[in-house]
Amino acid sequence: MIIDALPSDLALTSKGLVPDATSGDPEQFTAPIASGGGLRVGTWMCEPGEFPWSWTHAEMFHIIEGEGTLTDADGCVHVIAPGRVFFMEAGDTGTWVVTKTIRKSWVVPEQV
């Protein structure tokens, strides 16, 4: 079975404010796309703000829209822009600075 989705058309559900935000009041939203074969796929949107993040599981994500930076634990600053793809290993940490509302598609292990 092939699932075809346009992330910008999905109805998003609020997950509330991002915990521990250090600036702004970034609200986050999500929508599932599919689950199976050991993976879950969905989309996530986040409003502007700054906040720390810890990846408890591996994640690959693709930026659909928005702007900002993601600074990893080593201090390397990664530009968040449409078309960029990121991979985080379980246990990675970083700081998001969202300057223009971000929407991303993500893939994580199904057991998460």
All heavy atoms as an XYZ file, in Angstrom:
845
protein
N       0.846     -1.182      0.000
C       0.000      0.000      0.000
C       0.894      1.250      0.000
O       1.842      1.340      0.776
C      -0.898     -0.005      1.236
C      -1.647      1.291      1.397
S      -2.866      1.385      2.715
C      -1.983      0.900      4.147
N       0.567      2.179     -0.837
C       1.267      3.465     -0.894
C       0.363      4.521     -0.280
O      -0.825      4.599     -0.604
C       1.623      3.843     -2.343
C       2.621      2.841     -2.899
C       2.159      5.272     -2.403
C       2.961      3.044     -4.360
N       0.931      5.320      0.621
C       0.186      6.429      1.219
C       0.757      7.712      0.653
O       1.968      7.936      0.690
C       0.298      6.401      2.754
C      -0.378      5.131      3.267
C      -0.312      7.647      3.367
C      -0.191      4.885      4.727
N      -0.098      8.533      0.127
C       0.295      9.789     -0.507
C      -0.316     10.927      0.308
O      -1.528     10.957      0.512
C      -0.250      9.789     -1.938
C       0.104     11.028     -2.721
O       0.880     11.868     -2.238
O      -0.416     11.162     -3.844
N       0.514     11.821      0.810
C       0.013     12.922      1.639
C       0.699     14.222      1.261
O       1.871     14.229      0.879
C       0.261     12.625      3.110
N      -0.019     15.291      1.367
C       0.541     16.629      1.200
C       0.546     17.261      2.588
O      -0.496     17.677      3.094
C      -0.301     17.446      0.218
C       0.234     18.801     -0.179
C       1.629     18.679     -0.811
C      -0.718     19.473     -1.155
N       1.733     17.296      3.254
C       1.787     17.757      4.651
C       1.145     19.122      4.897
O       0.574     19.339      5.957
C       3.284     17.781      4.955
C       3.844     16.735      4.063
C       3.033     16.848      2.789
N       1.197     20.007      3.924
C       0.616     21.336      4.139
C      -0.911     21.297      4.203
O      -1.532     22.240      4.675
C       1.070     22.292      3.038
O       0.651     21.818      1.769
N      -1.524     20.185      3.754
C      -2.981     20.065      3.777
C      -3.507     19.263      4.966
O      -4.712     19.142      5.138
C      -3.473     19.402      2.488
C      -3.354     20.323      1.281
O      -3.112     21.532      1.462
O      -3.505     19.813      0.156
N      -2.617     18.693      5.782
C      -3.054     17.865      6.907
C      -3.606     18.715      8.050
O      -3.078     19.778      8.349
C      -1.896     17.024      7.428
C      -1.336     15.986      6.458
C      -0.102     15.319      7.057
C      -2.384     14.952      6.100
N      -4.648     18.223      8.692
C      -5.208     18.897      9.868
C      -4.290     18.612     11.054
O      -4.058     17.464     11.412
C      -6.612     18.388     10.138
N      -3.747     19.646     11.639
C      -2.805     19.512     12.749
C      -3.527     19.622     14.086
O      -4.503     20.357     14.219
C      -1.737     20.596     12.657
C      -0.870     20.576     11.395
C      -0.035     21.844     11.308
C       0.014     19.350     11.378
N      -3.006     18.907     15.078
C      -3.518     18.952     16.442
C      -2.474     19.600     17.339
O      -1.297     19.244     17.267
C      -3.801     17.516     16.951
O      -4.749     16.912     16.078
C      -4.346     17.539     18.368
N      -2.889     20.532     18.172
C      -1.953     21.196     19.081
C      -1.435     20.223     20.133
O      -2.190     19.433     20.694
C      -2.626     22.372     19.787
O      -1.737     22.942     20.744
N      -0.128     20.289     20.371
C       0.495     19.550     21.475
C       0.829     20.511     22.608
O       1.541     20.158     23.531
C       1.767     18.859     20.985
C       1.503     17.721     20.025
C       2.774     17.049     19.581
C       3.396     16.323     20.729
N       4.645     15.630     20.393
N       0.352     21.762     22.499
C       0.609     22.766     23.521
C       1.926     23.483     23.293
O       2.574     23.329     22.256
N       2.314     24.266     24.284
C       3.570     25.006     24.194
C       4.754     24.055     24.327
O       4.681     23.063     25.060
C       3.640     26.077     25.285
C       2.586     27.185     25.213
C       2.759     28.131     26.394
C       2.668     27.945     23.904
N       5.836     24.367     23.624
C       7.060     23.570     23.752
C       7.576     23.757     25.178
O       7.730     24.884     25.639
C       8.122     24.025     22.733
C       9.425     23.275     22.941
C       7.621     23.843     21.307
N       7.854     22.652     25.881
C       8.353     22.778     27.254
C       9.722     23.454     27.307
O      10.534     23.295     26.393
C       8.469     21.329     27.731
C       7.812     20.480     26.719
C       7.691     21.276     25.465
N       9.977     24.190     28.349
C      11.285     24.795     28.630
C      11.742     25.827     27.608
O      12.946     26.059     27.451
C      12.374     23.707     28.784
C      12.027     22.703     29.863
O      11.507     23.117     30.914
O      12.259     21.498     29.647
N      10.793     26.462     26.904
C      11.169     27.502     25.940
C      11.893     28.628     26.673
O      11.496     29.036     27.762
C       9.941     28.041     25.228
N      12.989     29.113     26.075
C      13.766     30.192     26.672
C      13.409     31.549     26.085
O      13.834     32.575     26.620
C      15.270     29.926     26.513
O      15.566     29.729     25.131
C      15.689     28.690     27.307
N      12.647     31.551     24.981
C      12.099     32.806     24.456
C      10.870     32.490     23.626
O      10.736     31.405     23.066
C      13.133     33.582     23.630
O      13.303     33.013     22.362
N       9.954     33.453     23.587
C       8.708     33.271     22.865
C       7.789     32.285     23.567
O       8.081     31.798     24.661
N       6.675     32.013     22.913
C       5.702     31.028     23.386
C       5.420     30.064     22.233
O       4.311     30.043     21.686
C       4.403     31.709     23.834
C       4.591     32.496     25.114
O       5.218     31.964     26.041
O       4.108     33.650     25.170
N       6.416     29.274     21.848
C       6.236     28.415     20.678
C       5.240     27.277     20.926
O       5.475     26.410     21.754
C       7.637     27.866     20.410
C       8.322     27.913     21.735
C       7.741     29.107     22.446
N       4.122     27.334     20.212
C       3.156     26.251     20.269
C       3.512     25.253     19.174
O       3.922     25.634     18.081
C       1.735     26.771     20.069
C       0.686     25.698     20.273
C      -0.737     26.234     20.248
O      -0.936     27.441     20.058
O      -1.661     25.408     20.422
N       3.356     23.959     19.483
C       3.679     22.926     18.510
C       2.425     22.153     18.126
O       1.501     22.015     18.933
C       4.754     21.992     19.044
C       4.405     21.329     20.359
C       5.534     20.472     20.897
O       6.355     19.960     20.151
N       5.567     20.301     22.198
N       2.400     21.679     16.884
C       1.262     20.972     16.317
C       1.782     19.744     15.587
O       2.905     19.753     15.075
C       0.524     21.868     15.321
C       0.061     23.168     15.893
C       0.930     24.253     15.991
C      -1.245     23.317     16.338
C       0.504     25.470     16.514
C      -1.674     24.531     16.864
C      -0.805     25.605     16.951
N       0.957     18.697     15.498
C       1.398     17.493     14.810
C       0.231     16.810     14.107
O      -0.931     17.059     14.444
C       2.083     16.511     15.792
O       2.728     15.478     15.057
C       1.102     15.924     16.772
N       0.565     15.971     13.135
C      -0.419     15.133     12.454
C       0.275     13.866     11.991
O       1.364     13.933     11.414
C      -1.029     15.862     11.259
N      -0.323     12.706     12.262
C       0.255     11.465     11.766
C       0.002     11.331     10.266
O      -0.992     11.849      9.751
C      -0.503     10.389     12.546
C      -1.820     11.013     12.868
C      -1.549     12.474     13.036
N       0.904     10.643      9.580
C       0.706     10.333      8.162
C       0.556      8.822      7.990
O      -0.376      8.362      7.338
C       1.863     10.877      7.294
C       1.866     12.410      7.334
C       1.745     10.374      5.856
C       3.043     13.060      6.633
N       1.470      8.046      8.589
C       1.418      6.590      8.427
C       2.214      5.911      9.526
O       3.069      6.519     10.164
C       1.971      6.203      7.062
N       1.938      4.610      9.679
C       2.671      3.782     10.630
C       2.742      2.375     10.066
O       1.742      1.853      9.569
C       1.950      3.788     11.976
O       2.656      3.015     12.913
N       3.922      1.768     10.122
C       4.078      0.404      9.641
C       5.513      0.122      9.266
O       6.322      1.040      9.114
N       5.829     -1.143      9.137
C       7.178     -1.526      8.745
C       8.242     -1.085      9.735
O       9.392     -0.888      9.363
N       7.830     -0.888     10.996
C       8.784     -0.466     12.016
C       8.987      1.034     12.100
O       9.813      1.508     12.876
N       8.225      1.810     11.297
C       8.395      3.270     11.284
C       7.051      3.981     11.459
O       5.997      3.451     11.109
C       9.008      3.727      9.955
C      10.389      3.198      9.627
C      10.769      3.587      8.200
C      11.416      3.715     10.620
N       7.136      5.198     11.994
C       6.002      6.128     12.025
C       6.411      7.362     11.244
O       7.559      7.800     11.333
C       5.631      6.532     13.453
C       4.971      5.431     14.231
C       4.442      5.880     15.587
N       5.382      6.740     16.300
C       5.057      7.917     16.869
N       3.839      8.371     16.805
N       5.965      8.618     17.512
N       5.471      7.944     10.514
C       5.719      9.120      9.696
C       4.648     10.157     10.023
O       3.482      9.812     10.206
C       5.664      8.769      8.187
C       5.907      9.990      7.325
C       6.657      7.659      7.863
N       5.047     11.414     10.101
C       4.081     12.459     10.381
C       4.626     13.821     10.005
O       5.689     13.937      9.392
N       3.896     14.829     10.406
C       4.331     16.205     10.182
C       4.219     16.963     11.499
O       3.415     16.613     12.370
C       3.526     16.880      9.053
O       4.117     18.125      8.721
C       2.076     17.083      9.421
N       5.068     17.967     11.675
C       5.125     18.766     12.901
C       5.280     20.221     12.499
O       5.990     20.540     11.532
C       6.331     18.313     13.709
C       6.601     18.987     15.024
C       5.968     18.769     16.205
C       7.653     19.925     15.311
N       6.548     19.517     17.209
C       7.584     20.240     16.676
C       8.637     20.533     14.536
C       8.452     21.129     17.293
C       9.502     21.420     15.143
C       9.412     21.716     16.515
N       4.604     21.083     13.212
C       4.722     22.522     12.978
C       5.022     23.180     14.312
O       4.501     22.756     15.358
C       3.427     23.082     12.400
C       3.517     24.555     12.018
S       2.016     25.150     11.195
C       0.978     25.433     12.618
N       5.867     24.207     14.294
C       6.215     24.919     15.515
C       6.314     26.410     15.230
O       6.932     26.828     14.247
C       7.539     24.394     16.074
S       7.957     25.122     17.676
N       5.711     27.178     16.126
C       5.739     28.641     16.020
C       7.073     29.186     16.528
O       7.817     28.486     17.210
C       4.576     29.220     16.817
C       3.230     28.803     16.256
C       2.065     29.240     17.118
O       2.248     29.458     18.340
O       0.957     29.354     16.561
N       7.387     30.447     16.218
C       8.671     31.040     16.613
C       8.930     31.005     18.116
O       8.025     31.144     18.933
C       8.554     32.483     16.116
C       7.652     32.389     14.928
C       6.626     31.354     15.342
N      10.210     30.808     18.434
C      10.681     30.770     19.807
C      12.019     30.060     19.861
O      12.557     29.628     18.839
N      12.554     29.947     21.067
C      13.825     29.244     21.280
C      13.625     28.230     22.395
O      13.012     28.531     23.412
C      14.926     30.227     21.666
C      16.276     29.572     21.861
C      17.395     30.573     22.117
O      17.203     31.781     21.872
O      18.464     30.133     22.563
N      14.175     27.014     22.174
C      13.988     25.960     23.164
C      15.014     24.844     22.981
O      15.447     24.562     21.878
C      12.569     25.379     23.084
C      12.135     24.993     21.694
C      12.348     23.708     21.212
C      11.521     25.919     20.871
C      11.949     23.351     19.945
C      11.124     25.579     19.592
C      11.334     24.290     19.124
N      15.388     24.192     24.095
C      16.271     23.020     24.017
C      15.448     21.802     23.607
O      14.231     21.755     23.822
C      16.785     22.876     25.447
C      15.684     23.436     26.289
C      15.066     24.550     25.475
N      16.126     20.818     23.012
C      15.441     19.602     22.582
C      16.357     18.406     22.774
O      17.560     18.516     22.557
C      15.058     19.722     21.114
C      13.962     18.789     20.702
C      14.112     17.570     20.112
C      12.571     19.005     20.823
N      12.887     17.011     19.864
C      11.908     17.874     20.296
C      11.802     20.045     21.345
C      10.532     17.746     20.266
C      10.434     19.926     21.303
C       9.802     18.792     20.774
N      15.800     17.287     23.168
C      16.549     16.031     23.290
C      15.834     14.977     22.467
O      14.610     14.835     22.567
C      16.594     15.561     24.749
O      17.297     16.477     25.538
N      16.583     14.250     21.663
C      16.015     13.184     20.843
C      16.162     11.876     21.605
O      17.265     11.379     21.802
C      16.705     13.107     19.476
C      16.235     14.173     18.557
C      15.235     14.063     17.629
C      16.692     15.521     18.465
N      15.041     15.251     16.972
C      15.937     16.179     17.476
C      17.669     16.251     19.135
C      16.131     17.499     17.125
C      17.859     17.577     18.788
C      17.091     18.189     17.798
N      15.046     11.319     22.049
C      15.076     10.058     22.776
C      15.126      8.873     21.813
O      15.336      7.743     22.233
C      13.834      9.919     23.683
O      12.665     10.051     22.873
C      13.839     10.994     24.764
N      14.927      9.145     20.540
C      14.936      8.131     19.496
C      15.532      8.756     18.228
O      15.587      9.980     18.103
C      13.502      7.658     19.227
C      12.574      8.815     18.956
N      11.939      9.486     19.974
C      12.229      9.438     17.816
C      11.215     10.479     19.454
N      11.376     10.474     18.149
N      15.983      7.927     17.324
C      16.492      8.437     16.051
C      15.339      9.100     15.281
O      14.182      8.688     15.400
C      17.087      7.309     15.222
N      15.669     10.142     14.538
C      14.662     10.838     13.740
C      15.310     11.419     12.496
O      16.392     11.994     12.552
C      14.012     11.972     14.544
C      13.001     12.767     13.747
C      12.350     13.912     14.519
O      12.596     14.041     15.735
O      11.615     14.685     13.895
N      14.627     11.251     11.380
C      14.990     11.942     10.146
C      13.853     12.918      9.872
O      12.679     12.569     10.030
C      15.104     10.942      8.982
C      15.666     11.551      7.680
S      14.571     12.593      6.687
C      13.267     11.496      6.224
N      14.194     14.161      9.547
C      13.137     15.104      9.186
C      13.547     15.986      8.024
O      14.721     16.225      7.772
C      12.639     15.927     10.382
C      13.666     16.748     11.105
C      13.939     18.048     10.726
C      14.324     16.233     12.222
C      14.849     18.818     11.426
C      15.235     16.994     12.926
C      15.503     18.293     12.523
N      12.524     16.436      7.296
C      12.673     17.269      6.114
C      11.910     18.567      6.358
O      10.719     18.534      6.686
C      12.092     16.528      4.891
C      12.035     17.351      3.658
N      10.859     17.851      3.167
C      13.013     17.760      2.816
C      11.109     18.546      2.067
N      12.405     18.503      1.834
N      12.589     19.694      6.217
C      11.949     20.997      6.437
C      11.128     21.369      5.198
O      11.666     21.457      4.093
C      12.994     22.098      6.740
C      13.850     21.725      7.958
C      12.315     23.459      6.914
C      13.088     21.618      9.262
N       9.844     21.590      5.413
C       8.933     21.961      4.328
C       8.857     23.474      4.194
O       8.886     24.017      3.090
C       7.529     21.386      4.594
C       7.615     19.858      4.663
C       6.531     21.838      3.540
C       6.405     19.210      5.277
N       8.751     24.148      5.342
C       8.690     25.612      5.330
C       9.206     26.147      6.651
O       9.296     25.418      7.642
C       7.265     26.107      5.082
C       6.277     25.689      6.139
C       4.835     26.071      5.807
O       4.430     25.978      4.645
O       4.126     26.466      6.760
N       9.553     27.411      6.672
C      10.012     28.064      7.888
C      11.492     28.372      7.875
O      12.211     28.025      6.938
N      11.934     29.034      8.953
C      13.324     29.471      9.061
C      13.778     29.432     10.504
O      12.978     29.566     11.429
C      13.485     30.908      8.540
C      13.160     31.077      7.096
C      13.203     32.538      6.656
O      13.455     33.431      7.486
O      12.961     32.774      5.471
N      15.076     29.292     10.674
C      15.673     29.329     11.996
C      17.015     28.626     11.996
O      17.649     28.472     10.943
N      17.432     28.211     13.181
C      18.683     27.465     13.330
C      18.473     26.337     14.327
O      17.576     26.383     15.165
C      19.844     28.362     13.816
O      19.487     28.930     15.079
C      20.189     29.445     12.817
N      19.338     25.354     14.227
C      19.382     24.252     15.172
C      20.849     24.089     15.552
O      21.691     23.808     14.703
C      18.842     22.976     14.525
C      18.821     21.707     15.355
C      18.076     21.910     16.666
C      18.182     20.585     14.562
N      21.162     24.363     16.817
C      22.541     24.276     17.295
C      22.705     22.965     18.033
O      21.965     22.679     18.979
C      22.873     25.461     18.225
O      22.624     26.678     17.515
C      24.326     25.421     18.662
N      23.685     22.149     17.587
C      23.874     20.843     18.219
C      24.723     20.968     19.479
O      25.210     22.056     19.826
C      24.441     19.818     17.234
C      25.834     20.138     16.723
O      26.628     20.800     17.429
O      26.148     19.690     15.603
N      24.914     19.858     20.183
C      25.633     19.841     21.463
C      27.087     20.279     21.321
O      27.688     20.752     22.285
C      25.565     18.460     22.089
N      27.644     20.148     20.111
C      29.026     20.576     19.865
C      29.131     22.055     19.505
O      30.221     22.561     19.248
C      29.652     19.737     18.747
C      29.819     18.280     19.149
O      30.030     18.012     20.346
O      29.742     17.413     18.256
N      27.985     22.747     19.442
C      27.979     24.166     19.124
C      27.893     24.473     17.639
O      27.923     25.640     17.249
N      27.762     23.450     16.803
C      27.633     23.660     15.358
C      26.218     24.151     15.053
O      25.237     23.542     15.475
C      27.928     22.360     14.616
S      27.922     22.555     12.837
N      26.123     25.263     14.329
C      24.835     25.859     13.996
C      24.411     25.371     12.611
O      25.143     25.539     11.634
C      24.912     27.402     14.025
C      23.573     28.008     13.625
C      25.342     27.885     15.413
N      23.230     24.771     12.547
C      22.667     24.263     11.289
C      21.503     25.161     10.892
O      20.629     25.452     11.711
C      22.176     22.827     11.468
C      23.235     21.910     11.978
N      24.073     21.215     11.139
C      23.609     21.586     13.245
C      24.913     20.485     11.875
N      24.659     20.706     13.150
N      21.492     25.598      9.644
C      20.438     26.479      9.143
C      19.187     25.667      8.833
O      19.253     24.634      8.155
C      20.907     27.234      7.885
C      19.769     28.041      7.278
C      22.080     28.139      8.223
N      18.066     26.118      9.361
C      16.769     25.509      9.071
C      16.150     26.301      7.932
O      15.931     27.509      8.059
C      15.851     25.553     10.310
C      16.460     24.727     11.446
C      14.453     25.056      9.959
C      15.743     24.893     12.766
N      15.902     25.617      6.825
C      15.325     26.260      5.650
C      14.605     25.194      4.823
O      14.953     24.009      4.905
C      16.416     26.927      4.820
N      13.617     25.588      4.036
C      12.895     24.621      3.213
C      13.857     23.795      2.350
O      14.817     24.320      1.784
C      11.996     25.495      2.341
C      11.768     26.724      3.166
C      13.083     26.947      3.874
N      13.571     22.493      2.324
C      14.378     21.576      1.525
C      15.485     20.885      2.292
O      16.016     19.874      1.852
N      15.863     21.401      3.455
C      16.942     20.804      4.259
C      16.455     19.506      4.900
O      15.312     19.416      5.333
C      17.425     21.752      5.345
C      17.881     23.129      4.896
C      19.161     23.125      4.168
N      20.204     22.480      4.946
C      21.487     22.666      4.752
N      21.890     23.455      3.807
N      22.375     22.032      5.478
N      17.349     18.526      4.987
C      17.060     17.243      5.621
C      18.039     17.054      6.768
O      19.235     17.314      6.624
C      17.191     16.084      4.609
C      17.047     14.738      5.292
C      16.161     16.236      3.495
N      17.536     16.585      7.904
C      18.352     16.373      9.100
C      18.175     14.939      9.594
O      17.097     14.357      9.442
C      17.918     17.322     10.225
C      18.143     18.769      9.911
C      17.210     19.490      9.177
C      19.282     19.421     10.359
C      17.417     20.834      8.899
C      19.492     20.757     10.086
C      18.559     21.465      9.357
N      19.215     14.409     10.216
C      19.122     13.121     10.895
C      19.705     13.287     12.282
O      20.814     13.795     12.443
C      19.884     12.014     10.159
C      19.893     10.728     10.933
C      18.761      9.938     10.988
C      21.013     10.335     11.653
C      18.740      8.760     11.736
C      21.006      9.160     12.400
C      19.870      8.376     12.440
N      18.959     12.866     13.285
C      19.399     12.917     14.670
C      19.440     11.506     15.220
O      18.490     10.738     15.036
C      18.438     13.742     15.533
C      18.177     15.124     15.012
S      19.662     16.040     14.685
C      19.046     17.667     14.692
N      20.516     11.164     15.909
C      20.597      9.871     16.571
C      19.921      9.966     17.933
O      19.826     11.050     18.512
C      22.059      9.466     16.764
C      22.765      9.141     15.474
C      24.172      8.615     15.711
O      24.438      8.055     16.794
O      24.993      8.759     14.802
N      19.465      8.833     18.440
C      18.901      8.799     19.787
C      19.944      9.335     20.759
O      21.118      8.980     20.682
C      18.514      7.378     20.163
N      19.533     10.239     21.638
C      20.443     10.828     22.616
C      21.025     12.164     22.207
O      21.623     12.857     23.036
N      20.873     12.560     20.925
C      21.359     13.874     20.499
C      20.567     14.973     21.198
O      19.399     14.792     21.550
C      21.224     14.053     18.983
C      22.308     13.362     18.186
O      23.307     12.920     18.787
O      22.164     13.268     16.952
N      21.213     16.106     21.398
C      20.548     17.271     21.982
C      20.866     18.494     21.128
O      21.847     18.508     20.387
C      21.012     17.535     23.432
O      22.413     17.783     23.428
C      20.694     16.363     24.336
N      20.034     19.505     21.264
C      20.268     20.729     20.513
C      19.346     21.832     20.981
O      18.490     21.629     21.848
N      19.528     22.996     20.384
C      18.685     24.152     20.682
C      18.082     24.665     19.385
O      18.808     24.995     18.443
C      19.494     25.266     21.360
O      20.044     24.751     22.580
C      18.617     26.472     21.662
N      16.773     24.701     19.347
C      16.049     25.258     18.212
C      15.876     26.761     18.410
O      15.536     27.198     19.511
C      14.641     24.673     18.127
C      14.525     23.239     17.741
C      14.635     22.171     18.559
C      14.219     22.736     16.447
N      14.407     21.017     17.854
C      14.151     21.329     16.551
C      13.994     23.325     15.206
C      13.863     20.525     15.460
C      13.710     22.516     14.125
C      13.650     21.136     14.250
N      16.090     27.524     17.363
C      15.690     28.934     17.308
C      14.826     29.054     16.061
O      15.326     29.003     14.933
C      16.899     29.894     17.239
C      16.416     31.335     17.089
C      17.786     29.749     18.468
N      13.540     29.163     16.269
C      12.584     29.246     15.166
C      12.239     30.712     14.967
O      11.680     31.356     15.858
C      11.306     28.423     15.477
C      10.299     28.556     14.349
C      11.657     26.965     15.738
N      12.603     31.261     13.810
C      12.336     32.668     13.522
C      11.107     32.857     12.637
O      10.500     33.917     12.631
C      13.551     33.329     12.854
O      13.914     32.589     11.694
C      14.737     33.380     13.827
N      10.762     31.826     11.868
C       9.556     31.831     11.035
C       8.952     30.434     11.173
O       9.662     29.434     11.031
C       9.914     32.129      9.577
C       8.730     32.249      8.669
C       9.165     32.634      7.259
C       7.955     32.684      6.340
N       8.375     32.912      4.957
N       7.660     30.345     11.475
C       7.002     29.070     11.763
C       7.506     27.950     10.861
O       7.536     28.086      9.640
C       5.471     29.208     11.643
O       5.029     30.172     12.606
C       4.772     27.888     11.903
N       7.908     26.848     11.506
C       8.487     25.698     10.818
C       7.440     24.613     10.658
O       6.646     24.357     11.565
C       9.676     25.136     11.630
C      10.851     26.085     11.548
C      10.066     23.733     11.160
C      12.007     25.689     12.432
N       7.474     23.975      9.508
C       6.716     22.746      9.293
C       7.707     21.727      8.745
O       8.477     22.037      7.839
C       5.566     22.945      8.318
C       4.691     21.680      8.178
C       3.593     21.872      7.153
N       2.623     22.850      7.559
C       1.364     22.574      7.890
N       0.948     21.330      7.915
N       0.534     23.540      8.222
N       7.698     20.534      9.333
C       8.603     19.480      8.887
C       7.843     18.165      8.800
O       6.843     17.954      9.496
C       9.788     19.325      9.831
C       9.424     18.759     11.201
C      10.647     18.527     12.068
C      10.240     17.853     13.385
N      11.367     17.452     14.185
N       8.312     17.281      7.925
C       7.864     15.899      7.913
C       8.930     15.102      8.639
O      10.107     15.400      8.529
C       7.735     15.372      6.477
O       6.655     15.988      5.836
N       8.500     14.078      9.403
C       9.455     13.313     10.195
C       9.211     11.820     10.051
O       8.115     11.374      9.722
C       9.378     13.710     11.662
C       7.991     13.742     12.246
C       7.206     14.847     12.414
C       7.217     12.638     12.729
N       6.007     14.504     12.983
C       5.984     13.136     13.177
C       7.442     11.275     12.830
C       4.971     12.338     13.705
C       6.439     10.460     13.361
C       5.236     10.995     13.797
N      10.278     11.058     10.327
C      10.227      9.591     10.359
C      10.943      9.153     11.628
O      12.077      9.581     11.884
C      10.920      8.962      9.129
C      10.886      7.441      9.212
C      10.302      9.458      7.832
N      10.270      8.323     12.443
C      10.844      7.801     13.687
C      10.540      6.310     13.791
O       9.628      5.810     13.122
C      10.294      8.542     14.941
C      10.634     10.026     14.913
C       8.807      8.337     15.081
N      11.261      5.595     14.667
C      10.932      4.190     14.895
C       9.507      4.047     15.423
O       9.030      4.878     16.191
C      11.944      3.743     15.958
C      13.050      4.735     15.880
C      12.429      6.021     15.454
N       8.833      2.990     15.025
C       7.420      2.782     15.392
C       7.199      2.598     16.882
O       6.170      2.981     17.418
C       6.864      1.566     14.641
C       5.386      1.481     14.666
C       4.854      0.485     13.653
O       5.532     -0.518     13.357
O       3.745      0.710     13.154
N       8.171      2.071     17.615
C       7.971      1.799     19.044
C       7.984      3.052     19.891
O       7.761      2.993     21.077
C       9.023      0.801     19.576
C      10.428      1.321     19.596
C      11.201      1.034     18.312
O      10.619      0.717     17.280
N      12.511      1.163     18.367
N       8.217      4.207     19.309
C       8.262      5.454     20.078
C       6.855      5.902     20.413
O       5.958      5.858     19.657
C       9.006      6.549     19.291
C       8.897      7.884     19.977
C      10.430      6.143     19.098
